[in-house]
Amino acid sequence: MKLTVLTINYNNKEGLIKTFESVRAQTWTEFEFIVIDGGSTDGGKALIEQNDQIDYWVSEKDSGVYNAMNKGIKKANGDYIIFMNSGDYFYNEFVLEKV
């Protein structure tokens, strides 16, 4: 079973840091990580570019969160998708092991 973690972001760099730290801390690492950014101007794009854990990302203007989610779904290869918008975080580092 393959999982996709899909993060949507727009001008929430601090939230993105929190989400990235949470995803990075997971002990189970057999997942795909996709980030869809709505063309952030707060430094979020640079943060995304520096994260080598991301399998696919795009930063471009979209028409809102649902449009961004649909972009991510189209790129996802996982059997299941976990939506973790910027600022979301896992309860602990074992969450993906339990899925």
C-alpha positions in Angstrom: 0.0 0.0 0.0 1.3 3.4 -0.9 0.3 6.6 0.7 0.4 10.2 -0.6 0.7 13.1 1.8 -0.7 16.2 0.1 0.0 19.6 1.4 -1.7 22.8 0.2 -0.1 26.1 1.0 -0.6 29.8 0.3 1.4 32.5 2.1 1.7 30.4 5.3 5.4 29.9 5.6 5.4 29.4 9.3 2.6 26.8 9.0 4.5 25.1 6.2 7.6 24.8 8.5 5.4 23.1 11.1 4.0 20.6 8.6 7.4 19.8 7.0 8.8 19.1 10.5 5.9 16.8 11.3 6.2 14.9 8.0 10.0 14.6 8.3 9.7 13.2 11.8 7.6 10.2 10.7 9.3 6.8 11.3 7.5 5.2 8.4 8.9 6.7 5.2 7.2 4.8 2.4 5.0 7.6 1.2 4.9 10.2 -1.6 4.9 13.8 -0.6 3.2 16.4 -2.8 3.0 20.1 -2.1 0.8 22.5 -4.1 1.5 26.2 -3.4 -0.8 28.9 -4.7 2.0 31.2 -5.7 3.1 32.3 -2.2 5.0 35.6 -1.8 6.1 35.1 1.8 9.1 32.9 1.2 7.1 29.6 1.2 8.2 28.8 -2.3 11.9 29.0 -1.3 11.2 26.7 1.6 9.5 24.2 -0.7 12.5 24.3 -3.1 14.9 23.5 -0.3 12.9 20.4 0.9 14.4 17.3 -0.7 11.7 15.1 0.8 9.1 16.4 -1.6 8.4 14.2 -4.6 6.4 16.7 -6.6 5.6 20.4 -6.1 4.2 23.3 -8.0 3.9 27.0 -7.1 1.4 28.8 -9.3 -1.7 30.9 -8.9 -4.9 28.8 -8.6 -8.5 29.5 -7.9 -8.5 28.4 -4.3 -7.9 25.5 -2.0 -10.2 23.0 -3.8 -8.5 23.8 -7.2 -5.1 23.2 -5.5 -6.4 19.9 -3.9 -7.5 18.7 -7.3 -4.1 19.5 -8.8 -2.5 17.4 -6.1 -4.9 14.5 -6.5 -4.1 14.4 -10.3 -0.4 14.0 -9.5 -0.9 11.5 -6.6 0.2 7.9 -7.1 -0.8 6.6 -3.6 -3.6 4.2 -2.9 -4.7 6.7 -0.2 -4.2 10.4 0.2 -3.7 12.2 3.5 -4.5 15.9 3.2 -2.2 18.0 5.5 -2.6 21.6 4.7 0.1 24.0 5.8 0.0 24.3 9.6 -1.4 20.8 10.0 0.8 18.2 11.9 0.7 14.6 12.9 -0.1 13.7 16.5 3.2 11.9 16.8 5.9 10.4 14.7 4.2 7.0 14.4 1.0 8.0 12.7 1.9 6.8 9.2 2.9 3.4 10.7 -0.6 3.0 11.9 -2.4 3.8 8.7 
